[in-house]
Amino acid sequence: MTTPPEHAEALGRILELVIVVSDDLTRTLSAQGLTDARAHLLWELHHRGPSTQRMLADALRVSPRNITGLVDALVATGYVTREPHPTDRRATLVTFTEHGAATTAAMERDQQVFANILFDGMPDDRLAALMEGLDDVLARLKAHGLTVDATREATDPGTEDGR
């Protein structure tokens, strides 16, 4: 099967974008002493509020053992604490420290700044066309079983990077 040149060019641009965004994210997280998996846990906690490790494991689709390692690392670096659950003596809640809350608030601000860098000044019709095109690409990937969940499941769930 021959690939039309415009398909190869479009894929090349998508891959370039993925690399640029991934490298920037990795650099930013590394400067804060975070891995992708730890940042993902912080982001979930930011949106959910204090949560049990079981809830976080389910949200990140990782094993309880994996979550324990992630939370241990975040406790050791001052991002979160474990607090007694108010109604369940057997459970603990993972809760932000001031440092963790400030970090995720900064992450959210940085995300908004990055969105503005990417899209400010882009005409509405062009942004809408971009969104429609991305929706089409994502739908095609999903139709072929390539989803965020499938790619996460393909990584080793026994490691911290297995998110």
GUSE-280358 format. One record per atom (N, C-alpha, C): residue in one letter; residue number from 0; z, y negated, x negated. Coordinates in nm, 2 decimals, always signed. Each point is the difference from the previous one (the first is absolute). Last residue first. Layout:
N
<node a, NUM, <Z, Y, X>>
...
This chain:
163
<node r, 162, <+3.48, -0.42, -0.22>>
<node r, 162, <+0.03, -0.08, +0.12>>
<node r, 162, <-0.01, +0.09, +0.12>>
<node g, 161, <-0.06, +0.10, -0.49>>
<node g, 161, <-0.05, +0.07, +0.11>>
<node g, 161, <+0.02, -0.07, +0.13>>
<node d, 160, <+0.17, -0.12, -0.44>>
<node d, 160, <-0.13, -0.06, +0.03>>
<node d, 160, <-0.07, +0.07, +0.12>>
<node e, 159, <+0.41, +0.16, -0.18>>
<node e, 159, <+0.02, -0.13, +0.06>>
<node e, 159, <-0.13, -0.07, +0.04>>
<node t, 158, <+0.02, +0.53, +0.01>>
<node t, 158, <+0.02, -0.10, -0.10>>
<node t, 158, <+0.02, -0.14, +0.06>>
<node g, 157, <-0.09, +0.42, +0.23>>
<node g, 157, <+0.12, +0.02, -0.08>>
<node g, 157, <+0.03, -0.10, -0.10>>
<node p, 156, <-0.39, +0.04, +0.30>>
<node p, 156, <+0.12, -0.05, +0.07>>
<node p, 156, <+0.13, +0.02, -0.08>>
<node d, 155, <-0.53, -0.06, -0.15>>
<node d, 155, <+0.11, +0.10, -0.02>>
<node d, 155, <+0.12, -0.06, +0.07>>
<node t, 154, <-0.49, -0.13, +0.18>>
<node t, 154, <+0.08, -0.02, -0.12>>
<node t, 154, <+0.11, +0.10, +0.00>>
<node a, 153, <-0.29, -0.03, +0.37>>
<node a, 153, <-0.07, +0.07, -0.11>>
<node a, 153, <+0.08, -0.02, -0.13>>
<node e, 152, <+0.13, -0.21, +0.41>>
<node e, 152, <+0.04, +0.15, +0.00>>
<node e, 152, <-0.07, +0.07, -0.12>>
<node r, 151, <-0.10, -0.45, +0.07>>
<node r, 151, <+0.14, +0.01, -0.04>>
<node r, 151, <+0.04, +0.15, -0.01>>
<node t, 150, <-0.43, -0.11, +0.17>>
<node t, 150, <+0.01, -0.02, -0.14>>
<node t, 150, <+0.14, +0.01, -0.05>>
<node a, 149, <-0.07, +0.04, +0.46>>
<node a, 149, <-0.06, +0.12, -0.07>>
<node a, 149, <+0.01, -0.02, -0.15>>
<node d, 148, <+0.15, -0.35, +0.28>>
<node d, 148, <+0.09, +0.11, +0.00>>
<node d, 148, <-0.06, +0.12, -0.08>>
<node v, 147, <-0.27, -0.38, +0.05>>
<node v, 147, <+0.11, -0.03, -0.08>>
<node v, 147, <+0.10, +0.12, -0.01>>
<node t, 146, <-0.48, +0.15, +0.12>>
<node t, 146, <+0.08, -0.11, +0.05>>
<node t, 146, <+0.11, -0.03, -0.10>>
<node l, 145, <-0.46, +0.31, +0.09>>
<node l, 145, <+0.06, -0.08, -0.11>>
<node l, 145, <+0.08, -0.12, +0.05>>
<node g, 144, <-0.27, +0.34, +0.25>>
<node g, 144, <+0.13, +0.05, -0.04>>
<node g, 144, <+0.06, -0.08, -0.11>>
<node h, 143, <-0.42, -0.09, +0.23>>
<node h, 143, <-0.02, +0.11, -0.10>>
<node h, 143, <+0.14, +0.04, -0.05>>
<node a, 142, <-0.03, -0.34, +0.32>>
<node a, 142, <-0.08, +0.11, +0.06>>
<node a, 142, <-0.02, +0.11, -0.10>>
<node k, 141, <+0.22, -0.39, -0.15>>
<node k, 141, <+0.08, +0.08, +0.09>>
<node k, 141, <-0.07, +0.11, +0.07>>
<node l, 140, <-0.25, -0.30, -0.26>>
<node l, 140, <+0.10, +0.08, -0.09>>
<node l, 140, <+0.09, +0.09, +0.09>>
<node r, 139, <-0.28, -0.30, +0.22>>
<node r, 139, <-0.08, +0.10, -0.06>>
<node r, 139, <+0.08, +0.09, -0.09>>
<node a, 138, <+0.20, -0.38, +0.19>>
<node a, 138, <-0.03, +0.10, +0.10>>
<node a, 138, <-0.08, +0.12, -0.05>>
<node l, 137, <+0.08, -0.37, -0.28>>
<node l, 137, <+0.12, +0.07, +0.02>>
<node l, 137, <-0.02, +0.11, +0.11>>
<node v, 136, <-0.36, -0.30, -0.08>>
<node v, 136, <+0.03, +0.09, -0.12>>
<node v, 136, <+0.12, +0.09, +0.02>>
<node d, 135, <-0.09, -0.32, +0.33>>
<node d, 135, <-0.10, +0.10, +0.00>>
<node d, 135, <+0.02, +0.10, -0.11>>
<node d, 134, <+0.27, -0.38, +0.01>>
<node d, 134, <+0.04, +0.09, +0.11>>
<node d, 134, <-0.10, +0.12, +0.01>>
<node l, 133, <-0.10, -0.35, -0.29>>
<node l, 133, <+0.11, +0.08, -0.06>>
<node l, 133, <+0.05, +0.10, +0.11>>
<node g, 132, <-0.33, -0.31, +0.13>>
<node g, 132, <-0.06, +0.09, -0.10>>
<node g, 132, <+0.11, +0.09, -0.05>>
<node e, 131, <+0.14, -0.34, +0.29>>
<node e, 131, <-0.08, +0.11, +0.07>>
<node e, 131, <-0.06, +0.10, -0.09>>
<node m, 130, <+0.22, -0.37, -0.19>>
<node m, 130, <+0.09, +0.08, +0.07>>
<node m, 130, <-0.07, +0.12, +0.07>>
<node l, 129, <-0.27, -0.33, -0.19>>
<node l, 129, <+0.07, +0.08, -0.11>>
<node l, 129, <+0.10, +0.10, +0.07>>
<node a, 128, <-0.21, -0.31, +0.28>>
<node a, 128, <-0.09, +0.10, -0.05>>
<node a, 128, <+0.06, +0.09, -0.10>>
<node a, 127, <+0.25, -0.37, +0.14>>
<node a, 127, <-0.01, +0.10, +0.11>>
<node a, 127, <-0.09, +0.11, -0.04>>
<node l, 126, <+0.03, -0.36, -0.29>>
<node l, 126, <+0.12, +0.08, -0.01>>
<node l, 126, <+0.00, +0.10, +0.11>>
<node r, 125, <-0.36, -0.30, +0.00>>
<node r, 125, <-0.01, +0.09, -0.11>>
<node r, 125, <+0.13, +0.09, -0.02>>
<node d, 124, <-0.01, -0.33, +0.34>>
<node d, 124, <-0.10, +0.11, +0.03>>
<node d, 124, <-0.01, +0.09, -0.12>>
<node d, 123, <+0.28, -0.38, -0.05>>
<node d, 123, <+0.05, +0.10, +0.10>>
<node d, 123, <-0.09, +0.11, +0.02>>
<node p, 122, <-0.02, -0.26, -0.47>>
<node p, 122, <-0.04, -0.03, +0.14>>
<node p, 122, <+0.05, +0.12, +0.09>>
<node m, 121, <+0.25, -0.13, -0.45>>
<node m, 121, <-0.11, +0.09, +0.04>>
<node m, 121, <-0.03, -0.03, +0.15>>
<node g, 120, <+0.36, -0.21, -0.24>>
<node g, 120, <-0.13, -0.06, -0.01>>
<node g, 120, <-0.12, +0.09, +0.04>>
<node d, 119, <+0.44, +0.24, -0.13>>
<node d, 119, <+0.00, -0.14, +0.03>>
<node d, 119, <-0.14, -0.06, -0.02>>
<node f, 118, <+0.13, +0.46, -0.12>>
<node f, 118, <-0.07, -0.03, +0.13>>
<node f, 118, <+0.00, -0.15, +0.04>>
<node l, 117, <+0.21, +0.23, -0.41>>
<node l, 117, <-0.12, +0.07, +0.03>>
<node l, 117, <-0.08, -0.06, +0.11>>
<node i, 116, <+0.41, -0.19, -0.14>>
<node i, 116, <-0.09, -0.01, -0.11>>
<node i, 116, <-0.13, +0.07, +0.04>>
<node n, 115, <+0.35, +0.03, +0.30>>
<node n, 115, <-0.06, -0.13, +0.00>>
<node n, 115, <-0.10, -0.02, -0.11>>
<node a, 114, <+0.25, +0.40, +0.02>>
<node a, 114, <-0.09, -0.01, +0.12>>
<node a, 114, <-0.07, -0.13, +0.00>>
<node f, 113, <+0.34, +0.04, -0.32>>
<node f, 113, <-0.12, +0.08, -0.04>>
<node f, 113, <-0.11, +0.00, +0.12>>
<node v, 112, <+0.42, -0.20, +0.08>>
<node v, 112, <-0.08, -0.08, -0.09>>
<node v, 112, <-0.12, +0.07, -0.04>>
<node q, 111, <+0.30, +0.24, +0.27>>
<node q, 111, <-0.07, -0.11, +0.07>>
<node q, 111, <-0.08, -0.09, -0.09>>
<node q, 110, <+0.25, +0.34, -0.20>>
<node q, 110, <-0.11, +0.06, +0.08>>
<node q, 110, <-0.07, -0.11, +0.08>>
<node d, 109, <+0.38, -0.12, -0.24>>
<node d, 109, <-0.11, +0.02, -0.09>>
<node d, 109, <-0.12, +0.06, +0.08>>
<node r, 108, <+0.41, -0.06, +0.23>>
<node r, 108, <-0.07, -0.13, -0.03>>
<node r, 108, <-0.12, +0.02, -0.09>>
<node e, 107, <+0.25, +0.38, +0.09>>
<node e, 107, <-0.06, -0.04, +0.12>>
<node e, 107, <-0.07, -0.13, -0.02>>
<node m, 106, <+0.26, +0.16, -0.34>>
<node m, 106, <-0.12, +0.09, +0.01>>
<node m, 106, <-0.08, -0.05, +0.12>>
<node a, 105, <+0.42, -0.20, -0.07>>
<node a, 105, <-0.10, -0.05, -0.09>>
<node a, 105, <-0.13, +0.08, +0.01>>
<node a, 104, <+0.36, +0.15, +0.24>>
<node a, 104, <-0.04, -0.13, +0.06>>
<node a, 104, <-0.11, -0.06, -0.09>>
<node t, 103, <+0.21, +0.38, -0.15>>
<node t, 103, <-0.10, +0.03, +0.10>>
<node t, 103, <-0.04, -0.12, +0.07>>
<node t, 102, <+0.32, -0.05, -0.34>>
<node t, 102, <-0.12, +0.05, -0.05>>
<node t, 102, <-0.10, +0.03, +0.11>>
<node a, 101, <+0.43, -0.14, +0.12>>
<node a, 101, <-0.08, -0.11, -0.06>>
<node a, 101, <-0.13, +0.05, -0.06>>
<node a, 100, <+0.30, +0.32, +0.17>>
<node a, 100, <-0.05, -0.09, +0.11>>
<node a, 100, <-0.08, -0.11, -0.06>>
<node g, 99, <+0.21, +0.27, -0.31>>
<node g, 99, <-0.10, +0.07, +0.07>>
<node g, 99, <-0.06, -0.08, +0.11>>
<node h, 98, <+0.37, -0.18, -0.23>>
<node h, 98, <-0.12, +0.01, -0.09>>
<node h, 98, <-0.12, +0.07, +0.07>>
<node e, 97, <+0.42, -0.02, +0.21>>
<node e, 97, <-0.06, -0.13, +0.00>>
<node e, 97, <-0.13, +0.00, -0.08>>
<node t, 96, <+0.10, +0.47, +0.18>>
<node t, 96, <+0.09, -0.10, -0.07>>
<node t, 96, <-0.06, -0.13, +0.02>>
<node f, 95, <-0.10, +0.41, +0.35>>
<node f, 95, <-0.04, -0.09, -0.11>>
<node f, 95, <+0.12, -0.07, -0.06>>
<node t, 94, <+0.02, +0.50, +0.22>>
<node t, 94, <+0.00, -0.15, +0.04>>
<node t, 94, <-0.04, -0.08, -0.12>>
<node v, 93, <+0.04, +0.53, +0.23>>
<node v, 93, <-0.05, -0.07, -0.11>>
<node v, 93, <-0.02, -0.14, +0.04>>
<node l, 92, <+0.35, +0.37, +0.21>>
<node l, 92, <-0.11, -0.09, +0.02>>
<node l, 92, <-0.04, -0.06, -0.14>>
<node t, 91, <+0.24, +0.49, +0.15>>
<node t, 91, <+0.02, -0.13, -0.06>>
<node t, 91, <-0.12, -0.08, +0.03>>
<node a, 90, <+0.26, +0.46, +0.24>>
<node a, 90, <-0.11, -0.08, -0.05>>
<node a, 90, <+0.04, -0.12, -0.07>>
<node r, 89, <+0.30, +0.31, +0.23>>
<node r, 89, <-0.08, +0.08, -0.09>>
<node r, 89, <-0.11, -0.08, -0.07>>
<node r, 88, <+0.28, -0.18, +0.35>>
<node r, 88, <+0.08, +0.02, -0.12>>
<node r, 88, <-0.08, +0.08, -0.11>>
<node d, 87, <-0.15, -0.32, +0.41>>
<node d, 87, <-0.03, +0.14, -0.04>>
<node d, 87, <+0.07, +0.02, -0.14>>
<node t, 86, <-0.01, -0.43, +0.23>>
<node t, 86, <+0.03, +0.09, +0.11>>
<node t, 86, <-0.01, +0.15, -0.04>>
<node p, 85, <-0.07, -0.39, -0.30>>
<node p, 85, <+0.11, -0.04, +0.09>>
<node p, 85, <+0.04, +0.10, +0.11>>
<node h, 84, <-0.17, +0.09, -0.52>>
<node h, 84, <-0.07, -0.02, +0.13>>
<node h, 84, <+0.11, -0.03, +0.10>>
<node p, 83, <+0.05, -0.11, -0.53>>
<node p, 83, <+0.03, +0.09, +0.11>>
<node p, 83, <-0.08, -0.03, +0.13>>
<node e, 82, <-0.23, -0.14, -0.46>>
<node e, 82, <+0.12, -0.04, +0.08>>
<node e, 82, <+0.03, +0.10, +0.10>>
<node r, 81, <-0.30, -0.11, -0.49>>
<node r, 81, <+0.03, +0.10, +0.11>>
<node r, 81, <+0.13, -0.04, +0.07>>
<node t, 80, <-0.37, -0.33, -0.27>>
<node t, 80, <+0.12, +0.07, +0.00>>
<node t, 80, <+0.00, +0.11, +0.11>>
<node v, 79, <-0.39, -0.31, -0.31>>
<node v, 79, <+0.06, +0.05, +0.12>>
<node v, 79, <+0.13, +0.06, -0.02>>
<node y, 78, <-0.25, -0.22, -0.35>>
<node y, 78, <-0.08, -0.04, +0.12>>
<node y, 78, <+0.07, +0.04, +0.13>>
<node g, 77, <+0.13, +0.08, -0.50>>
<node g, 77, <+0.05, -0.11, +0.08>>
<node g, 77, <-0.08, -0.05, +0.12>>
<node t, 76, <-0.04, +0.38, -0.34>>
<node t, 76, <-0.07, -0.13, -0.04>>
<node t, 76, <+0.04, -0.12, +0.09>>
<node a, 75, <+0.16, +0.45, +0.08>>
<node a, 75, <+0.03, -0.02, -0.14>>
<node a, 75, <-0.06, -0.14, -0.05>>
<node v, 74, <-0.09, +0.15, +0.44>>
<node v, 74, <+0.14, -0.03, -0.01>>
<node v, 74, <+0.03, -0.04, -0.14>>
<node l, 73, <-0.42, +0.16, +0.08>>
<node l, 73, <+0.01, -0.13, +0.05>>
<node l, 73, <+0.15, -0.05, +0.01>>
<node a, 72, <-0.10, +0.44, -0.15>>
<node a, 72, <-0.06, -0.09, -0.09>>
<node a, 72, <+0.01, -0.15, +0.05>>
<node d, 71, <+0.15, +0.35, +0.28>>
<node d, 71, <+0.08, +0.00, -0.12>>
<node d, 71, <-0.05, -0.11, -0.09>>
<node v, 70, <-0.27, +0.10, +0.37>>
<node v, 70, <+0.12, -0.09, +0.03>>
<node v, 70, <+0.09, -0.01, -0.12>>
<node l, 69, <-0.37, +0.29, -0.05>>
<node l, 69, <-0.04, -0.14, +0.02>>
<node l, 69, <+0.12, -0.09, +0.03>>
<node g, 68, <+0.08, +0.46, -0.02>>
<node g, 68, <-0.04, -0.05, -0.13>>
<node g, 68, <-0.04, -0.15, +0.00>>
<node t, 67, <+0.09, +0.22, +0.41>>
<node t, 67, <+0.12, -0.01, -0.07>>
<node t, 67, <-0.03, -0.06, -0.14>>
<node i, 66, <-0.36, +0.12, +0.27>>
<node i, 66, <+0.06, -0.13, +0.04>>
<node i, 66, <+0.13, -0.02, -0.08>>
<node n, 65, <-0.22, +0.40, -0.07>>
<node n, 65, <-0.08, -0.11, -0.06>>
<node n, 65, <+0.07, -0.13, +0.04>>
<node r, 64, <+0.18, +0.39, +0.19>>
<node r, 64, <+0.02, -0.01, -0.14>>
<node r, 64, <-0.07, -0.11, -0.07>>
<node p, 63, <-0.09, +0.09, +0.46>>
<node p, 63, <+0.13, -0.06, -0.02>>
<node p, 63, <+0.04, -0.01, -0.15>>
<node s, 62, <-0.52, +0.01, +0.10>>
<node s, 62, <+0.11, +0.09, +0.02>>
<node s, 62, <+0.13, -0.08, -0.01>>
<node v, 61, <-0.44, -0.25, +0.17>>
<node v, 61, <+0.04, +0.07, -0.12>>
<node v, 61, <+0.12, +0.08, +0.03>>
<node r, 60, <-0.26, -0.36, +0.26>>
<node r, 60, <-0.06, +0.14, +0.00>>
<node r, 60, <+0.03, +0.07, -0.13>>
<node l, 59, <+0.15, -0.44, +0.17>>
<node l, 59, <-0.09, +0.01, -0.12>>
<node l, 59, <-0.06, +0.13, -0.01>>
<node a, 58, <+0.28, -0.09, +0.37>>
<node a, 58, <-0.09, -0.11, +0.00>>
<node a, 58, <-0.10, +0.01, -0.12>>
<node d, 57, <+0.35, +0.32, +0.04>>
<node d, 57, <-0.10, +0.02, +0.11>>
<node d, 57, <-0.10, -0.11, -0.01>>
<node a, 56, <+0.37, -0.04, -0.28>>
<node a, 56, <-0.09, +0.11, -0.05>>
<node a, 56, <-0.11, +0.03, +0.10>>
<node l, 55, <+0.32, -0.33, +0.12>>
<node l, 55, <-0.09, -0.04, -0.11>>
<node l, 55, <-0.09, +0.11, -0.05>>
<node m, 54, <+0.33, +0.10, +0.32>>
<node m, 54, <-0.10, -0.09, +0.06>>
<node m, 54, <-0.10, -0.04, -0.11>>
<node r, 53, <+0.36, +0.25, -0.15>>
<node r, 53, <-0.09, +0.08, +0.07>>
<node r, 53, <-0.11, -0.08, +0.07>>
<node q, 52, <+0.35, -0.22, -0.23>>
<node q, 52, <-0.09, +0.06, -0.09>>
<node q, 52, <-0.10, +0.09, +0.07>>
<node t, 51, <+0.21, -0.40, +0.28>>
<node t, 51, <+0.05, +0.12, -0.07>>
<node t, 51, <-0.11, +0.05, -0.09>>
<node s, 50, <+0.05, -0.53, +0.11>>
<node s, 50, <-0.05, +0.13, +0.05>>
<node s, 50, <+0.06, +0.12, -0.07>>
<node p, 49, <-0.02, -0.59, +0.10>>
<node p, 49, <+0.07, +0.11, -0.06>>
<node p, 49, <-0.04, +0.13, +0.07>>
<node g, 48, <-0.38, -0.32, +0.07>>
<node g, 48, <+0.14, -0.03, -0.02>>
<node g, 48, <+0.07, +0.12, -0.05>>
<node r, 47, <-0.48, -0.05, +0.08>>
<node r, 47, <+0.08, +0.08, +0.09>>
<node r, 47, <+0.14, -0.05, +0.00>>
<node h, 46, <-0.34, -0.20, -0.28>>
<node h, 46, <-0.05, +0.00, +0.14>>
<node h, 46, <+0.09, +0.07, +0.10>>
<node h, 45, <+0.10, -0.01, -0.47>>
<node h, 45, <-0.02, -0.14, +0.04>>
<node h, 45, <-0.04, -0.01, +0.15>>
<node l, 44, <+0.02, +0.42, -0.21>>
<node l, 44, <+0.13, -0.05, +0.03>>
<node l, 44, <+0.00, -0.14, +0.04>>
<node e, 43, <-0.40, +0.19, -0.15>>
<node e, 43, <+0.04, +0.06, +0.13>>
<node e, 43, <+0.14, -0.05, +0.04>>
<node w, 42, <-0.16, -0.15, -0.41>>
<node w, 42, <-0.08, -0.06, +0.10>>
<node w, 42, <+0.04, +0.06, +0.14>>
<node l, 41, <+0.19, +0.19, -0.39>>
<node l, 41, <+0.05, -0.14, +0.03>>
<node l, 41, <-0.07, -0.06, +0.11>>
<node l, 40, <-0.17, +0.41, -0.15>>
<node l, 40, <+0.13, +0.02, +0.06>>
<node l, 40, <+0.06, -0.14, +0.04>>
<node h, 39, <-0.39, -0.01, -0.25>>
<node h, 39, <-0.03, +0.05, +0.13>>
<node h, 39, <+0.13, +0.02, +0.08>>
<node a, 38, <+0.04, -0.11, -0.45>>
<node a, 38, <-0.04, -0.12, +0.08>>
<node a, 38, <-0.03, +0.04, +0.14>>
<node r, 37, <+0.09, +0.35, -0.30>>
<node r, 37, <+0.12, -0.08, +0.03>>
<node r, 37, <-0.03, -0.12, +0.08>>
<node a, 36, <-0.37, +0.26, -0.14>>
<node a, 36, <+0.08, +0.07, +0.10>>
<node a, 36, <+0.13, -0.07, +0.03>>
<node d, 35, <-0.29, -0.18, -0.34>>
<node d, 35, <-0.06, +0.00, +0.13>>
<node d, 35, <+0.09, +0.07, +0.11>>
<node t, 34, <+0.27, -0.18, -0.40>>
<node t, 34, <-0.12, +0.08, +0.01>>
<node t, 34, <-0.06, -0.02, +0.13>>
<node l, 33, <+0.32, -0.35, -0.30>>
<node l, 33, <-0.02, +0.09, +0.12>>
<node l, 33, <-0.13, +0.08, -0.02>>
<node g, 32, <+0.22, -0.38, -0.26>>
<node g, 32, <+0.06, +0.13, -0.03>>
<node g, 32, <-0.02, +0.10, +0.12>>
<node q, 31, <-0.19, -0.45, -0.06>>
<node q, 31, <+0.13, +0.00, +0.07>>
<node q, 31, <+0.07, +0.14, -0.02>>
<node a, 30, <-0.43, -0.08, -0.19>>
<node a, 30, <+0.08, -0.11, -0.05>>
<node a, 30, <+0.14, -0.01, +0.07>>
<node s, 29, <-0.32, +0.32, +0.15>>
<node s, 29, <+0.06, +0.04, -0.13>>
<node s, 29, <+0.08, -0.11, -0.06>>
<node l, 28, <-0.24, -0.08, +0.40>>
<node l, 28, <+0.11, +0.09, +0.02>>
<node l, 28, <+0.07, +0.03, -0.13>>
<node t, 27, <-0.39, -0.26, -0.03>>
<node t, 27, <+0.10, -0.07, +0.08>>
<node t, 27, <+0.13, +0.09, +0.01>>
<node r, 26, <-0.39, +0.20, -0.18>>
<node r, 26, <+0.06, -0.10, -0.09>>
<node r, 26, <+0.11, -0.07, +0.06>>
<node t, 25, <-0.24, +0.29, +0.27>>
<node t, 25, <+0.07, +0.08, -0.10>>
<node t, 25, <+0.07, -0.10, -0.10>>
<node l, 24, <-0.29, -0.18, +0.33>>
<node l, 24, <+0.13, +0.05, +0.06>>
<node l, 24, <+0.08, +0.07, -0.10>>
<node d, 23, <-0.42, -0.15, -0.14>>
<node d, 23, <+0.09, -0.11, +0.02>>
<node d, 23, <+0.13, +0.05, +0.06>>
<node d, 22, <-0.33, +0.32, -0.06>>
<node d, 22, <+0.05, -0.05, -0.13>>
<node d, 22, <+0.09, -0.11, +0.02>>
<node s, 21, <-0.22, +0.16, +0.38>>
<node s, 21, <+0.10, +0.10, -0.05>>
<node s, 21, <+0.06, -0.05, -0.13>>
<node v, 20, <-0.35, -0.26, +0.19>>
<node v, 20, <+0.12, -0.01, +0.08>>
<node v, 20, <+0.11, +0.10, -0.05>>
<node v, 19, <-0.42, +0.01, -0.21>>
<node v, 19, <+0.06, -0.13, -0.02>>
<node v, 19, <+0.13, -0.01, +0.07>>
<node i, 18, <-0.26, +0.39, +0.07>>
<node i, 18, <+0.06, +0.00, -0.13>>
<node i, 18, <+0.07, -0.13, -0.03>>
<node v, 17, <-0.23, +0.05, +0.41>>
<node v, 17, <+0.12, +0.09, -0.01>>
<node v, 17, <+0.06, -0.01, -0.13>>
<node l, 16, <-0.40, -0.22, +0.06>>
<node l, 16, <+0.11, -0.07, +0.07>>
<node l, 16, <+0.13, +0.08, -0.01>>
<node e, 15, <-0.39, +0.19, -0.18>>
<node e, 15, <+0.04, -0.11, -0.08>>
<node e, 15, <+0.12, -0.07, +0.07>>
<node l, 14, <-0.21, +0.34, +0.24>>
<node l, 14, <+0.08, +0.05, -0.11>>
<node l, 14, <+0.05, -0.11, -0.09>>
<node i, 13, <-0.29, -0.12, +0.35>>
<node i, 13, <+0.13, +0.05, +0.05>>
<node i, 13, <+0.09, +0.05, -0.11>>
<node r, 12, <-0.44, -0.12, -0.12>>
<node r, 12, <+0.08, -0.12, +0.03>>
<node r, 12, <+0.14, +0.04, +0.06>>
<node g, 11, <-0.31, +0.34, -0.08>>
<node g, 11, <+0.04, -0.06, -0.13>>
<node g, 11, <+0.09, -0.12, +0.03>>
<node l, 10, <-0.21, +0.21, +0.37>>
<node l, 10, <+0.11, +0.08, -0.05>>
<node l, 10, <+0.06, -0.06, -0.13>>
<node a, 9, <-0.39, -0.20, +0.17>>
<node a, 9, <+0.12, -0.03, +0.09>>
<node a, 9, <+0.12, +0.08, -0.05>>
<node e, 8, <-0.40, +0.08, -0.22>>
<node e, 8, <+0.04, -0.13, -0.03>>
<node e, 8, <+0.13, -0.04, +0.08>>
<node a, 7, <-0.23, +0.41, +0.09>>
<node a, 7, <+0.07, +0.01, -0.13>>
<node a, 7, <+0.06, -0.14, -0.04>>
<node h, 6, <-0.26, +0.01, +0.39>>
<node h, 6, <+0.12, +0.08, +0.02>>
<node h, 6, <+0.08, +0.01, -0.13>>
<node e, 5, <-0.43, -0.20, -0.01>>
<node e, 5, <+0.10, -0.09, +0.06>>
<node e, 5, <+0.13, +0.07, +0.03>>
<node p, 4, <-0.37, +0.25, -0.18>>
<node p, 4, <+0.07, -0.09, -0.10>>
<node p, 4, <+0.10, -0.09, +0.07>>
<node p, 3, <-0.10, +0.48, +0.21>>
<node p, 3, <-0.07, -0.13, -0.01>>
<node p, 3, <+0.07, -0.09, -0.09>>
<node t, 2, <+0.01, +0.53, -0.04>>
<node t, 2, <+0.08, -0.11, +0.04>>
<node t, 2, <-0.08, -0.13, -0.01>>
<node t, 1, <-0.14, +0.55, +0.06>>
<node t, 1, <-0.01, -0.12, -0.08>>
<node t, 1, <+0.08, -0.12, +0.07>>
<node m, 0, <+0.02, +0.57, -0.01>>
<node m, 0, <+0.00, -0.12, +0.08>>
<node m, 0, <+0.00, -0.12, -0.09>>
